[in-house]
Amino acid sequence: MLAIHWSPVNNTKRIKKNGIRKNKNGLYCFPLTGNHYVDKFWVDMFNGSDKKEYNGFIFRLTESDMPAYFGDWYGATNKDTFEKEIGDLKTLKKEFKNVFLCKLGQHLAHSRDDYLDLTIQDLIKIAKKEIDKESIKLSNILTDIEFINLSMEHLQIVTSNSIEPKRIIKIIGQGDKIGRVKREKIKDKISLKEMKKNLP
């Protein structure tokens, strides 16, 4: 599973030499989706206040980064105290997929009369059923930037350890698109094929 950590451009030389260092709560990063606009969500948030230039540091999460927090940033900022309840990478991947499937289920079922009565598990089942059908409707949803943004914005990962320089796969500017990132490694992004293969 790939992640991206954003840091001011002035920190790039230090990070290339010493790696990405955690703070008192851990190391903050974002699940890499491969969508330029979604992956730079946090840069847009940062630029709302300080207007700095940022670089994104892409790396692969490993078991050594656990335990971790995954969820909304609200209540899990540098100023907050929170628990890292995810103990292994398999659980993190499952949580990530379930959040996405729940959002997909909400999108698919929002016009149903019983929408308000649907549970999270109901929404996940609806999403899985649509994925199994491999419909054109699903393809359109998964390429809809507004849907992807709605599904992924505000989510973050906070890991337990710093990232050594050798683990950084690629560095991108805030205006750059993700590109290939060594094509074989980018397959961690959400895709129909991977979702069907790795559904929890």
C-alpha positions as CSV (number, residue, x, y, z in Angstrom):
1,M,0.0,0.0,0.0
2,L,1.5,3.3,-1.1
3,A,1.2,6.6,0.9
4,I,2.2,10.2,0.3
5,H,3.6,12.6,2.9
6,W,3.6,16.3,2.0
7,S,6.3,18.7,3.3
8,P,7.5,22.2,2.5
9,V,10.0,22.3,-0.4
10,N,12.6,23.7,1.9
11,N,12.7,20.4,3.8
12,T,13.4,18.3,0.7
13,K,17.2,18.2,1.0
14,R,17.0,17.2,4.7
15,I,14.4,14.5,4.0
16,K,16.4,13.0,1.1
17,K,19.3,12.7,3.6
18,N,17.6,11.8,6.8
19,G,14.2,10.5,5.8
20,I,10.7,11.6,6.9
21,R,10.8,12.1,10.6
22,K,7.8,11.5,12.8
23,N,6.5,14.0,15.4
24,K,5.2,13.2,18.9
25,N,2.0,11.6,17.5
26,G,3.7,9.7,14.6
27,L,4.1,10.3,10.9
28,Y,1.2,11.8,9.0
29,C,0.5,10.6,5.5
30,F,-2.3,10.0,3.0
31,P,-3.3,6.9,1.0
32,L,-2.0,7.3,-2.5
33,T,-4.9,6.9,-5.0
34,G,-3.0,7.8,-8.2
35,N,-5.4,10.7,-8.8
36,H,-3.5,14.0,-8.9
37,Y,-6.3,16.1,-7.6
38,V,-7.2,13.7,-4.7
39,D,-3.6,13.1,-3.7
40,K,-2.9,16.8,-3.4
41,F,-5.9,17.5,-1.2
42,W,-3.7,18.1,1.8
43,V,-1.6,20.6,-0.1
44,D,-4.7,22.6,-0.9
45,M,-5.6,22.5,2.8
46,F,-2.1,23.6,3.9
47,N,-2.1,26.4,1.2
48,G,-5.3,27.8,2.6
49,S,-3.3,29.2,5.5
50,D,0.5,29.4,4.8
51,K,0.8,29.5,0.9
52,K,4.1,27.5,0.9
53,E,5.3,25.3,-1.9
54,Y,5.2,21.6,-1.0
55,N,6.8,18.3,-2.3
56,G,5.1,15.0,-1.9
57,F,7.2,12.0,-0.8
58,I,5.8,8.6,-1.9
59,F,6.6,5.5,0.0
60,R,5.3,2.0,0.6
61,L,3.8,1.2,4.0
62,T,5.2,-1.9,5.8
63,E,4.4,-3.7,9.0
64,S,7.2,-1.7,10.7
65,D,5.0,1.4,10.4
66,M,2.3,-0.2,12.6
67,P,0.3,0.4,14.7
68,A,-1.4,3.2,12.9
69,Y,-4.4,5.5,12.9
70,F,-6.7,5.7,9.9
71,G,-9.6,8.0,9.6
72,D,-10.8,11.6,9.6
73,W,-8.2,14.2,10.4
74,Y,-10.6,15.9,12.8
75,G,-9.6,14.9,16.3
76,A,-6.3,13.5,15.1
77,T,-4.1,16.5,14.5
78,N,-0.7,17.4,16.0
79,K,-2.5,19.0,18.9
80,D,-4.7,16.0,19.7
81,T,-4.2,12.8,21.7
82,F,-5.6,9.7,19.9
83,E,-5.0,6.0,19.7
84,K,-3.4,4.0,16.9
85,E,-5.9,1.1,16.9
86,I,-4.8,-0.6,13.6
87,G,-2.2,-3.2,14.5
88,D,-1.1,-4.6,11.2
89,L,-1.0,-3.7,7.5
90,K,-3.7,-6.2,6.5
91,T,-6.2,-4.5,8.8
92,L,-5.2,-1.1,7.5
93,K,-5.8,-2.2,3.9
94,K,-9.2,-3.7,4.9
95,E,-10.2,-0.4,6.7
96,F,-9.2,1.6,3.7
97,K,-11.2,-0.6,1.3
98,N,-14.2,-0.7,3.5
99,V,-14.3,3.1,3.8
100,F,-14.2,3.4,0.0
101,L,-16.8,0.7,-0.4
102,C,-19.1,2.4,2.0
103,K,-18.9,5.6,0.1
104,L,-19.5,3.8,-3.1
105,G,-22.5,2.1,-1.6
106,Q,-23.9,5.4,-0.4
107,H,-23.5,6.8,-3.9
108,L,-25.3,3.9,-5.5
109,A,-28.1,3.7,-3.0
110,H,-28.8,7.4,-2.2
111,S,-32.1,7.4,-4.2
112,R,-33.5,4.3,-2.6
113,D,-36.6,4.7,-0.4
114,D,-34.9,2.7,2.4
115,Y,-31.6,4.6,2.2
116,L,-31.8,5.9,5.8
117,D,-32.3,2.4,7.1
118,L,-29.2,0.9,5.4
119,T,-26.3,-0.1,7.6
120,I,-22.6,0.2,6.8
121,Q,-22.6,-3.5,6.0
122,D,-25.6,-3.1,3.7
123,L,-23.8,-0.3,1.8
124,I,-20.6,-2.4,1.5
125,K,-22.7,-5.3,0.1
126,I,-24.3,-3.0,-2.5
127,A,-20.9,-1.8,-3.6
128,K,-19.5,-5.3,-3.9
129,K,-22.5,-6.4,-5.9
130,E,-22.0,-3.5,-8.4
131,I,-18.3,-4.4,-8.6
132,D,-19.1,-8.0,-9.5
133,K,-21.3,-6.8,-12.3
134,E,-18.4,-4.7,-13.8
135,S,-21.0,-2.2,-15.1
136,I,-20.4,0.9,-17.2
137,K,-22.2,2.8,-14.4
138,L,-19.4,1.7,-12.0
139,S,-16.7,2.6,-14.4
140,N,-18.2,6.1,-14.7
141,I,-18.3,6.5,-10.9
142,L,-14.8,5.4,-10.4
143,T,-13.5,7.9,-12.9
144,D,-15.6,10.8,-11.4
145,I,-13.3,13.2,-9.7
146,E,-16.0,14.6,-7.5
147,F,-16.9,11.1,-6.2
148,I,-13.3,10.2,-5.5
149,N,-12.7,13.5,-3.8
150,L,-15.8,13.0,-1.6
151,S,-14.7,9.5,-0.7
152,M,-11.1,10.3,0.2
153,E,-10.9,13.9,1.4
154,H,-10.3,14.4,5.1
155,L,-8.9,10.9,5.5
156,Q,-5.3,10.4,6.8
157,I,-2.9,7.7,8.1
158,V,-0.8,8.3,11.1
159,T,2.0,5.7,11.5
160,S,4.3,5.0,14.4
161,N,7.7,5.3,12.9
162,S,9.9,7.6,10.7
163,I,10.6,6.7,7.1
164,E,14.2,6.0,6.1
165,P,15.5,7.7,2.9
166,K,15.8,4.5,1.0
167,R,12.1,3.8,1.4
168,I,11.1,6.9,-0.6
169,I,10.0,5.8,-4.1
170,K,9.4,9.2,-5.7
171,I,9.3,12.9,-4.9
172,I,6.7,15.0,-6.7
173,G,5.9,18.7,-6.7
174,Q,2.5,19.9,-5.8
175,G,1.9,20.9,-9.4
176,D,3.1,17.6,-10.8
177,K,1.0,14.7,-11.7
178,I,1.9,11.3,-10.2
179,G,3.0,9.8,-13.4
180,R,4.3,6.2,-13.5
181,V,6.0,5.9,-10.1
182,K,7.6,2.8,-11.5
183,R,4.4,1.5,-13.0
184,E,4.5,-1.9,-11.2
185,K,4.3,0.0,-7.8
186,I,1.4,2.2,-8.6
187,K,-1.0,-0.7,-8.7
188,D,-1.8,0.0,-5.0
189,K,-4.2,2.7,-6.3
190,I,-7.9,1.8,-6.2
191,S,-8.9,0.0,-9.4
192,L,-11.7,-2.3,-10.3
193,K,-9.3,-5.2,-10.9
194,E,-7.5,-4.8,-7.6
195,M,-10.7,-4.2,-5.6
196,K,-12.2,-7.5,-6.9
197,K,-8.9,-9.3,-6.2
198,N,-8.4,-7.9,-2.7
199,L,-11.9,-7.3,-1.3
200,P,-12.0,-8.0,2.5
